[in-house]
């Protein structure tokens, strides 16, 4: 800050900066990722998350530290990229942190040389930072050509409102408006480079965080990295991302380069040591032993002994994390476990591929399906994998070749022995003979839990217990993959008996979706599909695989709203279908799909590709695929519950439809960088049907920007969406409360059109009259399926007195049919029959109560939205947007 002020005073003749197009493109509250036009394409091709190789931090002419170009840099080129650490500081009082949220409440310190770019007060900055809040990453882009040794400067947008920049703002405001641009700041002749992390790179580590790794071999005693720090007003006892920066442990600082990403060594195997020069605010990191290329660079955290934020780390150091300590409980198997044990240990214990797959043509099937299963797994590099139901190890060896460590478990001893024999050369593979239902492993110890044909040999209660255990075993962000036979058996092997549980895919989805660990962690479904090799070779589409991610208790607001409303549970989806039609949760069913297809048709030719974002139960996507058998359609769902239901139905479509119609899950509605990652210009038509209204206001432009990138020039985007029919403050209070309850974020049509026009040529049609008609049709369907005349409510109308009238006729029929039965036996038989009837009618009455509740909810919701549309509070609009050609844009 002092250096900034000195520079500003010396540059008193500099002109006040002008409001550029970049400033207009990136204002607080309207960016969450790409900050400006020429940074729209991410440039992260390198393996390292941190790259400041084009930048040098050196002493400047004013006694401070500045960032300077180490080489000529062209306009639009990436100057530096890096990662941030969020810090519990108030950036209004601290100048050394970045604003890191649209609402200006989160602050972060950056890697590399990022915190040493000084301010341009003359309106002539040569760089701009694009901030990716959700990923804690940034990119700094050259906004004009930059000469070698030229100082790199930013435009400090937060200068306008941050208290710590008050003096700087005053200096800028005193500058004469007509002044010429300041002379570029010069380097101090012969000044050393004060930041050097050229031997280190940063990447995601095996635990889901970021670690530092050696870019080159480094000898013992050699300098690994040097840099400087910024002292920060933060308490390092509660924040782990700062260094102790005083002998008494009361001062804290954040370091440059990769320094804050060196992880702790808990077993005494650290390979570096940091020398701290408190008075000079600089540090040097040295190798304490030889370090191999790509080896992780680690410290000994001396403050682990006393800093409160390292309490868990200290405890972890004391505990053994090795699998040898696993506690395998022993208990008498119940009848179900006994049946499964007999099935495998007695009938199918021979350690052969045919026995594992229960099929005489196992060799052919294995060659086809094994690559397909492996292609559905996440990256295994350096990961710790738990394989359950490993059998003879047909996956164990491959997993071990790719992963850092694999623990393979099976409860058939002969299979374990064969696994050890077949994979004897895999030194990172441990084979355990154990029953998965009795297995207890250490928490947060695996990155992936993998099973192939396991859960169908567990009871429902055992599957639920299994789900909770896996949530405990997995690290945060870890994955669970399992594959099961659904509905019926698949192999042709002879079976003396078969205790296998052939479940519906939705049963697995429901059991794992409902599982919640003690700390609030749960599963998020990422992907599911049938095993296509089985479908093609055997016509069997009921081999299903699922991949889940462990997510923490702090799920996204969008996800939490879905969970709290229960909007897309299977029961509620079936309720929507009774109102909208099969495969629809959106207004208008097939009729609206037909209208969307008509609007899309000018952009569709044989071989065209269509993307349905927010595809719901797949009705629109299926309509396109069946009406246009010459095109390909891909649906993207935002709800794991919906996605699972669609996947279970999709496998029952014809092979011809399944080859042209596909679905995937994007649980964050396509907003983060890792979702909707298709090549540019991939689609001819994109559909967003009643999905934009679920996106908050900062996410709507993000999705539209992605849609623009994915759509070919001349392609069409069709948006059907709710909007306000009048200014927000004039909207009926009940309707506003309804919008808040369901998580709708509506805009006025003019605002929607303006937003779309950033990327497209737009035409819109007010279809509110059709919406009212669809609401009336929905109300009629609600009366038919849920009203008093509904069959389920009629069947539950019989009371106990009416049922009692059946007793005498039952006694007469029993005595006539079995005249030799004693009176007591007849009475007992009739009593049992009456009890069964009462249970049946109790279930009918329960169903009727659910039906009545559905009726009250649906009628209230449909009437409210119909009234809002009829009275002008709600407007329902069709937008047809055409992407401009290259020449036009």
Helices and strands as residue ranges (DSSP letters): H 2-10, H 21-25, G 37-39, E 55-59, E 65-69, E 78-87, E 98-99, E 107-110, G 114-116, E 118-119, E 127-132, G 133-135, E 137-142, E 153-154, G 157-160, G 163-165, H 166-174, E 200-204, E 210-214, E 223-232, E 243-244, E 252-255, G 259-261, E 263-264, E 272-277, G 278-280, E 282-287, E 298-299, G 302-305, G 308-310, H 311-318, G 323-325, E 327-328, H 335-341, I 342-347, H 353-357, H 362-375, E 384-388, H 396-402, E 405-410, H 413-422, E 429-433, G 436-438, E 439-440, E 446-452, G 455-457, H 460-473, E 474-485, H 505-513, E 522-530, H 532-538, E 543-551, H 557-565, H 570-580, H 589-600, G 601-603, E 609-613, H 619-627, E 632-637, H 640-650, H 655-660, E 661-665, E 683-689, G 692-694, H 697-710, E 711-724, G 728-730, H 733-742, H 749-756, E 760-766, H 768-786, H 791-795, H 800-804, H 806-817, H 823-870, E 874-883
